[in-house]
Amino acid sequence: MLPPEAMTRLTPKLAQVTEQVLFGDLWQRSELPARDRSLITVAALIALNRSEQLPFHLDLAVKNGVTHGELSEVITHLAFYAGWPAAATALTRFAALDPQ
């Protein structure tokens, strides 16, 4: 995933809407806690095989209170719903996460 300054330099409008709409509005809505949003986002990224985005969102999930055990369970659960290769790819990204 590109660092934020690279996104700002290369695609300034995308950086703006990411900051203002995605993280400034959608992630701040009170209808779902950030912890739940993180679980949903990680699950969607695994299911859609968007592994490049996973490291950022796995780390964010931990910061939002999701445990490593819960992330492990999400990956295991999705092996049967999103496919074994998607789960195996997610496991590779999960293994690189700081164990804290």
Buried (B, 14 or more C-beta within 10 A) or exposed (E): EEEEEEBBEEEEEEBEBBBEEEEEEEBEEEEEEBBEBBBEBBBBBBBEBBBEBBBEBBBBBBEBEBEBEBBEEBBEEBBEEBBEEBBEBBBEBBEEBEEE
